[in-house]
Amino acid sequence: MKKLLSLVITFALLIALSGCSAKSKSKVETINVGTGTQFPNICFIDKDGELTGYDVELVKEIDKRLPNYKFKFKTMNFSNLLVSLGQNKVDMVAHQMEKSDERSKKFLFNETPYSVFPLKLSVLKDNNEIKDPKDLKGKKVVVSASSNAVPVIKKVSKKQNDNFDIGYAGQGSNDTANQLKTGRADATVTTPFAVDFQNKTSPIKQKSVGPVLSNSKVYFMFNKQNKPLSKDVDKALKEIKEDGTLEKLSKKWLGENYAKSSY
């Protein structure tokens, strides 16, 4: 009788442990994704008050293909993204992040770039004086202090012996355009798709001019200890690229296939 009771208890324990194991395997891990709300076509709040854009919708597509994860967005100012990543307040950053030696020392980039970030000069639509960086002599270029445009325009300035001034935009998503309109600045540095968004949503019309100043690949960013997550994201990205979804997202949000030259 004791032997039979022992076998029953053992069998019950095995069932319980098996159930715990199954639950463990099916557990969904929440991934907090840091992004912004003021990057036209990339991560922004639409007319219905919803967070959307290329990077946002791409993360949602990755979420669909990785059932063991649940990706949850946390929005903040661009300047706080890497601080939050370093403090483990977010697990991943999605904001058209370029690689740099400084960033690579502290954080992990996934292997597969998902877009190219082209930067060009932008001026008011009726400005016919500035057609090339050489035309910036004696002018003022305004950029966001924390943007990718800062090192790009500084490089141009150094090449031209600092013959133009660099200013920085203040608060508000349209301050750059207002500085151009009021004559406080003559040009800015931004992407063609941001100019397109500006022209569709604001009375202040702009145009891109001159050559591409920078054409960098962009990636998602993670903490160093998040290599498994980075690898899983890369796996999903490869599928998204191969089945044409990445190209569709790029054309929908950016107007062109900015993903094609990333690989």
One Martini backbone bead per residue (centre of mass of N, CA, C, O) as a GRO file, in nm:
protein
  263
    1MET     BB    1   0.059   0.062  -0.022
    2LYS     BB    2   0.300   0.253   0.010
    3LYS     BB    3   0.405   0.208  -0.279
    4LEU     BB    4   0.153   0.316  -0.423
    5LEU     BB    5   0.154   0.598  -0.294
    6SER     BB    6   0.433   0.678  -0.399
    7LEU     BB    7   0.359   0.659  -0.701
    8VAL     BB    8   0.134   0.870  -0.700
    9ILE     BB    9   0.305   1.110  -0.601
   10THR     BB   10   0.516   1.101  -0.826
   11PHE     BB   11   0.317   1.140  -1.059
   12ALA     BB   12   0.205   1.416  -0.962
   13LEU     BB   13   0.477   1.565  -0.972
   14LEU     BB   14   0.532   1.526  -1.274
   15ILE     BB   15   0.284   1.682  -1.371
   16ALA     BB   16   0.348   1.949  -1.233
   17LEU     BB   17   0.628   1.992  -1.367
   18SER     BB   18   0.522   1.983  -1.656
   19GLY     BB   19   0.339   2.232  -1.628
   20CYS     BB   20   0.561   2.434  -1.554
   21SER     BB   21   0.728   2.396  -1.809
   22ALA     BB   22   0.511   2.485  -2.012
   23LYS     BB   23   0.473   2.768  -1.896
   24SER     BB   24   0.766   2.861  -1.933
   25LYS     BB   25   0.777   2.828  -2.248
   26SER     BB   26   0.507   3.024  -2.287
   27LYS     BB   27   0.635   3.269  -2.197
   28VAL     BB   28   0.600   3.621  -2.215
   29GLU     BB   29   0.814   3.880  -2.312
   30THR     BB   30   0.862   4.204  -2.221
   31ILE     BB   31   0.932   4.481  -2.449
   32ASN     BB   32   1.082   4.785  -2.414
   33VAL     BB   33   1.030   5.061  -2.642
   34GLY     BB   34   1.215   5.322  -2.747
   35THR     BB   35   1.065   5.638  -2.849
   36GLY     BB   36   0.912   5.881  -3.041
   37THR     BB   37   0.688   6.183  -3.160
   38GLN     BB   38   0.878   6.395  -3.375
   39PHE     BB   39   0.921   6.197  -3.634
   40PRO     BB   40   0.862   6.212  -3.943
   41ASN     BB   41   0.741   5.892  -4.048
   42ILE     BB   42   0.868   5.729  -3.795
   43CYS     BB   43   0.776   5.885  -3.503
   44PHE     BB   44   0.432   5.960  -3.445
   45ILE     BB   45   0.143   6.158  -3.410
   46ASP     BB   46  -0.153   6.136  -3.526
   47LYS     BB   47  -0.474   6.261  -3.582
   48ASP     BB   48  -0.574   6.017  -3.367
   49GLY     BB   49  -0.335   5.980  -3.143
   50GLU     BB   50  -0.130   5.782  -3.282
   51LEU     BB   51   0.131   5.572  -3.288
   52THR     BB   52   0.360   5.603  -3.567
   53GLY     BB   53   0.544   5.465  -3.835
   54TYR     BB   54   0.807   5.300  -3.950
   55ASP     BB   55   0.933   5.197  -3.681
   56VAL     BB   56   0.669   5.116  -3.544
   57GLU     BB   57   0.558   4.915  -3.765
   58LEU     BB   58   0.806   4.730  -3.760
   59VAL     BB   59   0.782   4.636  -3.467
   60LYS     BB   60   0.499   4.515  -3.504
   61GLU     BB   61   0.595   4.301  -3.709
   62ILE     BB   62   0.795   4.162  -3.522
   63ASP     BB   63   0.588   4.084  -3.307
   64LYS     BB   64   0.429   3.881  -3.489
   65ARG     BB   65   0.708   3.690  -3.528
   66LEU     BB   66   0.740   3.695  -3.191
   67PRO     BB   67   0.565   3.514  -2.958
   68ASN     BB   68   0.774   3.545  -2.699
   69TYR     BB   69   0.691   3.848  -2.745
   70LYS     BB   70   0.618   4.187  -2.609
   71PHE     BB   71   0.581   4.496  -2.757
   72LYS     BB   72   0.645   4.808  -2.581
   73PHE     BB   73   0.586   5.143  -2.576
   74LYS     BB   74   0.817   5.426  -2.504
   75THR     BB   75   0.790   5.764  -2.477
   76MET     BB   76   1.037   6.021  -2.578
   77ASN     BB   77   1.294   6.200  -2.585
   78PHE     BB   78   1.573   6.163  -2.762
   79SER     BB   79   1.780   6.236  -2.523
   80ASN     BB   80   1.654   5.978  -2.339
   81LEU     BB   81   1.702   5.701  -2.472
   82LEU     BB   82   1.998   5.614  -2.378
   83VAL     BB   83   1.951   5.654  -2.081
   84SER     BB   84   1.722   5.442  -2.055
   85LEU     BB   85   1.891   5.205  -2.159
   86GLY     BB   86   2.120   5.224  -1.940
   87GLN     BB   87   1.877   5.197  -1.702
   88ASN     BB   88   1.660   4.977  -1.796
   89LYS     BB   89   1.379   5.116  -1.899
   90VAL     BB   90   1.475   4.989  -2.164
   91ASP     BB   91   1.547   4.730  -2.425
   92MET     BB   92   1.488   4.927  -2.676
   93VAL     BB   93   1.568   5.112  -2.982
   94ALA     BB   94   1.346   5.318  -3.207
   95HIS     BB   95   1.536   5.583  -3.406
   96GLN     BB   96   1.738   5.584  -3.634
   97MET     BB   97   2.017   5.439  -3.553
   98GLU     BB   98   2.349   5.503  -3.549
   99LYS     BB   99   2.667   5.424  -3.572
  100SER     BB  100   2.925   5.430  -3.313
  101ASP     BB  101   3.186   5.409  -3.109
  102GLU     BB  102   3.046   5.510  -2.852
  103ARG     BB  103   2.790   5.333  -2.868
  104SER     BB  104   2.938   5.049  -2.897
  105LYS     BB  105   3.060   5.049  -2.606
  106LYS     BB  106   2.762   5.047  -2.455
  107PHE     BB  107   2.612   4.904  -2.699
  108LEU     BB  108   2.376   4.717  -2.900
  109PHE     BB  109   2.363   4.602  -3.228
  110ASN     BB  110   2.218   4.492  -3.476
  111GLU     BB  111   2.305   4.344  -3.786
  112THR     BB  112   2.043   4.449  -3.937
  113PRO     BB  113   1.966   4.681  -4.141
  114TYR     BB  114   1.652   4.884  -4.208
  115SER     BB  115   1.802   5.151  -4.315
  116VAL     BB  116   1.839   5.469  -4.472
  117PHE     BB  117   1.993   5.796  -4.384
  118PRO     BB  118   1.918   6.077  -4.558
  119LEU     BB  119   2.104   6.385  -4.596
  120LYS     BB  120   1.993   6.724  -4.656
  121LEU     BB  121   1.934   7.010  -4.775
  122SER     BB  122   1.703   7.273  -4.658
  123VAL     BB  123   1.458   7.494  -4.801
  124LEU     BB  124   1.276   7.714  -4.915
  125LYS     BB  125   1.092   7.696  -5.200
  126ASP     BB  126   1.183   8.013  -5.289
  127ASN     BB  127   1.485   7.927  -5.267
  128ASN     BB  128   1.760   8.012  -5.511
  129GLU     BB  129   2.050   8.039  -5.363
  130ILE     BB  130   2.037   7.741  -5.247
  131LYS     BB  131   2.203   7.436  -5.406
  132ASP     BB  132   2.463   7.422  -5.216
  133PRO     BB  133   2.702   7.421  -4.976
  134LYS     BB  134   2.861   7.664  -5.112
  135ASP     BB  135   2.600   7.864  -5.059
  136LEU     BB  136   2.651   7.911  -4.730
  137LYS     BB  137   2.798   8.162  -4.736
  138GLY     BB  138   2.691   8.367  -4.472
  139LYS     BB  139   2.508   8.168  -4.339
  140LYS     BB  140   2.234   7.977  -4.176
  141VAL     BB  141   2.219   7.669  -3.989
  142VAL     BB  142   1.954   7.463  -3.872
  143VAL     BB  143   1.949   7.237  -3.584
  144SER     BB  144   1.919   6.971  -3.393
  145ALA     BB  145   2.110   6.908  -3.115
  146SER     BB  146   2.035   6.567  -3.119
  147SER     BB  147   2.105   6.514  -3.408
  148ASN     BB  148   2.251   6.374  -3.698
  149ALA     BB  149   2.313   6.663  -3.829
  150VAL     BB  150   2.547   6.783  -3.666
  151PRO     BB  151   2.806   6.627  -3.768
  152VAL     BB  152   2.750   6.685  -4.067
  153ILE     BB  153   2.759   7.005  -4.066
  154LYS     BB  154   3.040   7.024  -3.931
  155LYS     BB  155   3.193   6.893  -4.164
  156VAL     BB  156   3.118   7.103  -4.375
  157SER     BB  157   3.230   7.349  -4.226
  158LYS     BB  158   3.526   7.257  -4.213
  159LYS     BB  159   3.566   7.231  -4.525
  160GLN     BB  160   3.467   7.559  -4.542
  161ASN     BB  161   3.601   7.726  -4.307
  162ASP     BB  162   3.359   7.837  -4.144
  163ASN     BB  163   3.145   8.016  -4.358
  164PHE     BB  164   2.915   7.933  -4.146
  165ASP     BB  165   2.639   7.907  -3.945
  166ILE     BB  166   2.527   7.741  -3.637
  167GLY     BB  167   2.210   7.640  -3.530
  168TYR     BB  168   1.936   7.590  -3.288
  169ALA     BB  169   1.663   7.444  -3.203
  170GLY     BB  170   1.387   7.463  -3.032
  171GLN     BB  171   1.095   7.431  -2.923
  172GLY     BB  172   0.928   7.238  -3.119
  173SER     BB  173   0.856   7.082  -3.424
  174ASN     BB  174   0.850   7.388  -3.599
  175ASP     BB  175   1.102   7.575  -3.549
  176THR     BB  176   1.272   7.543  -3.801
  177ALA     BB  177   1.062   7.653  -4.005
  178ASN     BB  178   1.029   7.930  -3.862
  179GLN     BB  179   1.323   8.023  -3.905
  180LEU     BB  180   1.302   8.027  -4.211
  181LYS     BB  181   1.058   8.219  -4.244
  182THR     BB  182   1.195   8.466  -4.060
  183GLY     BB  183   1.527   8.457  -4.125
  184ARG     BB  184   1.709   8.316  -3.894
  185ALA     BB  185   1.734   8.109  -4.133
  186ASP     BB  186   1.839   7.931  -4.444
  187ALA     BB  187   1.890   7.631  -4.330
  188THR     BB  188   1.881   7.271  -4.331
  189VAL     BB  189   1.894   6.926  -4.198
  190THR     BB  190   1.741   6.655  -4.383
  191THR     BB  191   1.498   6.459  -4.502
  192PRO     BB  192   1.296   6.404  -4.769
  193PHE     BB  193   1.055   6.281  -4.597
  194ALA     BB  194   1.032   6.528  -4.404
  195VAL     BB  195   0.965   6.734  -4.621
  196ASP     BB  196   0.710   6.598  -4.722
  197PHE     BB  197   0.559   6.618  -4.451
  198GLN     BB  198   0.574   6.923  -4.420
  199ASN     BB  199   0.412   6.991  -4.690
  200LYS     BB  200   0.144   6.835  -4.588
  201THR     BB  201   0.125   6.989  -4.273
  202SER     BB  202   0.235   7.277  -4.381
  203PRO     BB  203   0.265   7.614  -4.493
  204ILE     BB  204   0.573   7.548  -4.481
  205LYS     BB  205   0.771   7.529  -4.754
  206GLN     BB  206   0.999   7.284  -4.892
  207LYS     BB  207   1.338   7.183  -5.005
  208SER     BB  208   1.563   6.980  -5.156
  209VAL     BB  209   1.927   7.016  -5.176
  210GLY     BB  210   2.163   6.874  -5.325
  211PRO     BB  211   2.352   6.652  -5.192
  212VAL     BB  212   2.429   6.388  -5.015
  213LEU     BB  213   2.577   6.404  -4.691
  214SER     BB  214   2.429   6.139  -4.572
  215ASN     BB  215   2.438   5.754  -4.572
  216SER     BB  216   2.310   5.577  -4.319
  217LYS     BB  217   2.285   5.315  -4.129
  218VAL     BB  218   2.022   5.150  -3.944
  219TYR     BB  219   1.929   5.059  -3.599
  220PHE     BB  220   1.895   4.873  -3.332
  221MET     BB  221   1.896   4.897  -2.970
  222PHE     BB  222   2.093   4.753  -2.695
  223ASN     BB  223   2.191   4.583  -2.451
  224LYS     BB  224   2.456   4.377  -2.405
  225GLN     BB  225   2.269   4.138  -2.264
  226ASN     BB  226   2.066   4.130  -2.545
  227LYS     BB  227   2.144   3.909  -2.766
  228PRO     BB  228   1.893   3.727  -2.804
  229LEU     BB  229   1.706   3.956  -2.899
  230SER     BB  230   1.875   4.053  -3.138
  231LYS     BB  231   1.863   3.780  -3.293
  232ASP     BB  232   1.553   3.769  -3.320
  233VAL     BB  233   1.522   4.032  -3.475
  234ASP     BB  234   1.696   3.948  -3.716
  235LYS     BB  235   1.521   3.712  -3.804
  236ALA     BB  236   1.268   3.883  -3.863
  237LEU     BB  237   1.400   4.084  -4.063
  238LYS     BB  238   1.471   3.880  -4.280
  239GLU     BB  239   1.178   3.805  -4.344
  240ILE     BB  240   1.075   4.096  -4.408
  241LYS     BB  241   1.263   4.132  -4.648
  242GLU     BB  242   1.210   3.870  -4.825
  243ASP     BB  243   0.876   3.930  -4.845
  244GLY     BB  244   0.855   4.270  -4.883
  245THR     BB  245   0.770   4.439  -4.624
  246LEU     BB  246   0.992   4.653  -4.598
  247GLU     BB  247   0.938   4.797  -4.866
  248LYS     BB  248   0.642   4.873  -4.806
  249LEU     BB  249   0.698   5.048  -4.557
  250SER     BB  250   0.887   5.251  -4.692
  251LYS     BB  251   0.691   5.353  -4.913
  252LYS     BB  252   0.463   5.442  -4.724
  253TRP     BB  253   0.645   5.640  -4.522
  254LEU     BB  254   0.900   5.746  -4.735
  255GLY     BB  255   0.835   5.693  -5.069
  256GLU     BB  256   1.075   5.483  -5.055
  257ASN     BB  257   1.339   5.241  -5.083
  258TYR     BB  258   1.549   5.271  -4.804
  259ALA     BB  259   1.635   4.955  -4.771
  260LYS     BB  260   1.800   4.848  -5.027
  261SER     BB  261   2.106   4.980  -4.942
  262SER     BB  262   2.155   4.812  -4.658
  263TYR     BB  263   2.271   4.516  -4.799
   0.00000   0.00000   0.00000
